[in-house]
Every structure is written in C-alpha cells, then in structure tokens.
Amino acid sequence: MKAALLIIDVQIGLVELMPVELREKVLANIAALLVHARSSKTTVLYVQHDGAEGHPLEGDTPGWGIHPSVLPQRGEAIVRKRASDSFFETTLGGELDAAGITNLIVAGGMTEYCIDTTCRRAISLGYEVMLVSDGHLSRDSSVLSAAQIVAHHNLILDGFAAGSHAVHVMPTKEVLANAVFHP
C-alpha cells in the first residue's frame, strides 16, 4: 500500500468564492496534511483546473494560481484538467501508476463537483480513497449552505464502493493520527 496526497483545485479564484470560516479551516487542514505528507516522504500531487474564458479559474490568470497557503514544492506534480473528473483526459493516472500509488488521500474543492467525481472515479479505477472530511470545501447554493453540502457529501461518499475498493471519510486529525501516509 502506497499513498499519495491529492490536492484538487485549491486555486485562488475558487478559494475566494468560499465562505471565510470554511476556507480558513480547510486551508489550515490541507496545510497540516502537506506538512505530514512531506515529512513522511509521501507523494504529493496537485490538480489544477483550467477554466474557460471568464471562469474564476480561467487558465493562466491570477485566479487560476494555486493558493499561496498550500503551494507546491519542487518535484511535486501538477496535473492540469478541464473537467470535474481529475482523471478525464489528464496525466493523473499515469503519474499515480508511475509512482506505484494504490491509495489516495483527497482534499480540495469543490465538494459537489471535482471532489465527488474524482473520488468516485478513483475507486472505479482500483484506488482506495481516503476523503478528508474537513479538508474539502464548497460554497453556498440556493438550496444548501456550504457546510451542508460538505456534510452531505461526507455522508454519501463514506463507504461508497466499486468492487473491493471504497471511499473512507475521516477528519484531518484522524488521518494524521492513524499514519495513513506511506512513502
């Protein structure tokens, strides 16, 4: 079992849309995960969304950049994507296979789009997935608050399975305490 920390779409233009209290908590949790992953020599991969013209994550604009609180270090791969599925027409699968990764620790945004889709796709591709329950974010919709969206996805994704692979949902402190990071 070899794990990787997968940080999805933690980009300036997306983070700025999130409720302040949620984004500060989530960014602090992702930063703690990064410290632990790096100190344990766990692979860290970033996924960066390339939005269309006028989108908050329009490619190569200031909003498109990775948020400064969780910037990649030299040697950490950045996979660019154009859909909610981080595997769709990207190099992510190849990067994971080349590194021998079997388990993903997932954090980032947006919960109901890229986090949900990537978690579901990852298990169908044969990865075990640990979704960090307080490590992903969304924004308020006309129906649910951001906190409700996050809570709902934590509930519906926990135990979601494809064959013998499943999504497991766990808060940051338990992820760190249970030493799920492996070089």
Buried (B, 14 or more C-beta within 10 A) or exposed (E): EEBBBBBBBBBBBBBEBBBEEBBEBBBBBBBBBBEBBBEBEBBBBBBBBBBEEEBBBBBEBEBBBBBEBBEBEEEBBEBBBEBBBBBBEBBBBEBBEEEEBBBBBBBBBBBBBBBBBBBBBBBEBEBBBBBBBBBBBBBBEEEBBBBEBBBBBBEEBBEBEBEEBBBBBBBBEBBBEEEBBBE
